[in-house]
Amino acid sequence: MLIPREKNTVTLYCFSPAVMLATFIIEFGLAIYVFAKSRITHSDYGIVAILVFLGTFQLAEYMICRGTDTLLWTRLGLFSITFLPVIGYYLISKIRSRYSVAKLGIILAIALACFIVLYPPAVTGGVCAGNYVILNVKPAIYQFFGYYYYGFLLLGIWDALRGITENKESKNTKKALAWLIIGYLSFILPLTLVYIFLAGARQGIASIMCGFAIVFAFILTFKIAPIYHDAVKNAKHKKTLTK
């Protein structure tokens, strides 16, 4: 929700600390739900990882706004979101059974996350702006992080689109890829609008993006995860019939 405060200023009340805490509870609740379903079907845990990392970032934001060990929580928050675009791309790669780029992405994510945590000058803390959190990261690292992040998001959308247009992919595969694209756009599009029209909020771009990502969390849980579950069940059924 965008509410005018004064002339030429806007407050994003949808990213207040109370909403951060509520979003954390919702995303961890969804993670537990998907994990329980995944244990039954032994399907992919990548969705659970995304939900946990999203929730962890929301908790980190909330703790920063409370003023509790802000440097520690800033590092933990950045550590969490570093893996999100790569795990998302891994989900697309697994659906399409093409892992080469995803494996390289995971190595890059691990290296970047470790660098953020272990190199003290990389991060100097976080500031609660009231309705989003500003993460204080060295400019060069922030720029590289942005290229890495958006690079894998755009690569994921491109790869999903290719899968949808290829005839060899099954109907369920194309459905899952389509929902992944919708999930990506659910936070990329509003984030782009915020970046263009609310210049003052650009410093909190990571916080705002993960706030919008709650929509993606629901899409992962109730649209994409069931497709994974059905795919595993069908594979097991076919294996049983061939015995």
N, C-alpha and C positions, 0 to 999 in steps of 0.2 A: 504494500500500500504506500503510495506517495502522497504526502501531505505538505502543502506549502506552509512555511514558517514565517518568513519575511519576504520582502520583495526580492526576486531572483535567487531565492534559496529554497531547497527542498530537503525534507528529511525522509529517509527510507525506514519507516517504522517496522517494516516486515523483517528487519535484521537486528532487532533489539536483543539484549542479553537473555531476556525471558524466552524469546523465540529460539535463540541458540540452544538453550537448555531443552526446550520442548522438542526441537529438531533432533538433538542428540538422543533423547529417549525414544523417539519414533524410529530413527534409523537403526539403533541397536535392537529395538523390538523386532523390526523387519529382518535384521540379520539373524536373530535367534529363530524366527519363524522359517526363514529359508534354510538355515542350517539343519533344523529338525526335519524338513522335507528332504533335504539333500542326503541326510543319513539313511533315510528309508530307501531312496532310489540310487544312492551312491553316485549322484550326478555332480555337476561342476560346483566347486567351492569358490570360484572366482567372483561370483555374485556376492557371496557372503563377505569376501575380503573387501570389495568395493564399499559395501554398506558399513562395515566396521571402520574403514578408513574415513569415510564421510562423517560418521558419527564421532570419531575421535577428534577430527578437526573442529566440529561444533563444540565439543567439550573443551578443547583447548582455547577456543575463542571465549567461551563463557568464563573460564578460569582467568584468562588475561583481563577480562572486564572486571573481575573481582579483585584483581591486583595480586593474585597468588602466584609467586615465582614466575613472573612473566617470561623471562628468558627461557626457562625450561619448557614451558607450555608453547612458546613460539616455535622452538626447535621441534617439539613433538608434533605440532600442527603441520609444519612444513614437511616433516618426515612422512606424515600420513598422506598428504595430498600429492607428494612426489610420485607415488605408485599408481594413482588413479587413472591417468590416461593410458598407461602401459597395460594395466589389468583390463581396462575397457577394450583395448586393441587385442589383447589376448583372447577375450571372449569372442570377438569377431573372427580371429584366426582359428580358434577351436571349432567354431561353427563351419568354417570353410576348410578345415584341416590343412592350414598353411601356417607353419610356426616359425619360419626362419627370422623374419623381421621382429616378431614378438619376443623371441629369445634374446636378440640383441637389445631390444627395448628394456627387458627386465634387467639385464646386466647394467645398462646405462642408468636405470632408475635406482638400483642398489648403490652404484658408485656415487650418484648425485645425493642420495639420501644420507649416505655415510659422510660425505663431505660436509653437508649442512650441519650434521650433528657433531662431527669431530673437529672441524676447523673453526675455532672460536671467533675470528673476525668476520666470518660469513654472515652471521646473524647477531644483531645487538639487542633484540627484544621486540615486543609488540606494544601497540598503543590502542586502547579502546576508545573509539570515536563516538561511542554512545549507541550507534546503530550498525556499526560494522567495525572490524579490527584492521588496523594498519600494521603490516609486518615489516619491520625494519631489516632489510637485507641489502648487502652491498650491491650497488648499481649494476656492476658487471655480471654478478651472479643472478640478479633479478632478471636481467635481459636474456641471459642464456636460459634461465628457467622458463621464461615466457615462450621462447622459440621452441624449446623442448616440449612444453605443455601443449601449445596450440598445434605444433607439428604433428603430434600423435593423435590429437583429436581430429584434425582434418584428414590425416592418413586413415583413421578408422572409418570416417564417413565415406571417403573415396573407396576404400576396400569393400565396405558394405554395399555401396551402390553397384560396384562391379559384380558382387555376388548376386544381387537381385536381378541384374540384366543378363546373367549367364544362364543358359537353358539347362545346364547340367545340375544346378542346385535344386533340391527338393522344395516342395511348397512350404513345409515347416521351416526349412532353413531360410527361405526368402522372407517368411513372416517374422522370424526372429531378427533378421538383419534390418528389416523395415522398422521394427520397434526400437532397435538400438539407435537408428538414425533419429527417430522421433525423440528418444531420450536425450541424445546429444543436443539436438536443436532446442529442447525445452529449457536448457540453461545457457546455451551459446547465444541464441537470439535475444533474450531479455538482457543478458550481460552486455551485448553489443550496443543495445539501445541506451543502457546506463552509461557506457563508456562514451558514446557520442554526445548525449544530451546533458549528462551530469558530470561535468569536468571535475568538480570537487570530490566526487566519489571514486575517482580512478585509483587513488592510493590504496583503497580497500578492495581492489578488484578480486583478489583470491577469496576474501570473505564473502563478497556478494555472489560470486560464482557458486560457491558451495552452499549458499543460502537457497539459490534457485534450484540446486541439484536435488532438493527433496522430491521434486517431480520425477526425476530420473530414478530415484530410489524406489518409488512406487511402481514405475514401469518395469524395473528390474525384477521386483518381487512378484508382481501379479500378471505380467505379460511375458517376460522372457524366461524366468525360472521355470514356469510350467512347461514350456516348450523343451527345455533341457530335460526335465523329468520324463516327459513323454518319449523323448528320443532314446533315453536310456532304457525305459521299459520296453519299447519296441525292439531295441537291439537285443535285450535279454530274451524276449519272446521268440525272436527269429533264431537265436542260438539254441534255445530249447527245442524248437521244431526240427532243427537240422541234426540233432543228436540221434 
